[in-house]
Amino acid sequence: MVNSEKGLKSYAGQVVPRNSSRAPRVNVIDLRVTQELPAPVSRHRAALSLDIFNLGNLLNNRWGRTLQSVFEAREYISYAGLSPEGKYIYVVGSPEDLQLQQTKNISQWGASITVRYSF
């Protein structure tokens, strides 16, 4: 079980130190294009902006993705109760792979159009 995890293999039978491994690097590029527009009054100003968040993910769905371990669901050994003889029973779970974070829109691209009018 432990030998199947690259980051845990060297710590078999020991306590794994904090921050001993890292998730893959994430590169996110945002793009903003702004165009000033003519305003009806000479002292007023208008602008139109287009924002694209996580541009890499828009171009290729494998770019700009955030992979993280889900620590709440990760269990290696858990307590299952007592046997009739009074001994502890443990259940060995399986480690989960890194999961793509889609629930909070972290790994998805997005776009926004904004109109600004200053007077």
C-alpha positions, 0 to 999 in steps of 0.5 A, a space after each residue: 500500500 505505502 510502496 504504491 505512493 511515490 511520496 510515501 515509499 521512503 517513509 515506510 514505518 515512520 511518521 511522514 514529515 510535514 511539507 515533504 511532498 508537493 502537488 504539481 505546479 500550476 500556471 494560470 494566465 489571465 488576459 484583459 483587453 480594454 477599449 475606450 469608447 466615445 462618451 456623449 459628454 466631453 468630460 465623461 469617459 466610457 470603456 469596454 473591457 473583456 477579461 478571460 480568466 485562465 486563458 490556457 484552459 480555454 486554449 487546451 483543457 489540460 492546461 491551467 488545471 489545479 490538482 490537489 489531494 482531498 485530505 478529508 476523504 483520504 484514509 489509509 487505516 481506520 478504526 473499525 471496532 473491537 473483536 469479540 476478544 477485545 482486540 482492535 480491528 482496523 480497516 486498510 483503505 486505498 490512497 486516492 490519486 490527485 483530483 482535479 479541482 472543479 467544484 470551486 471553478 479553480 481549474 475552469 476558464 471564465 470570461 467577463 465583459 465590463 462596461 465602465 462609465 466615468 463622469 
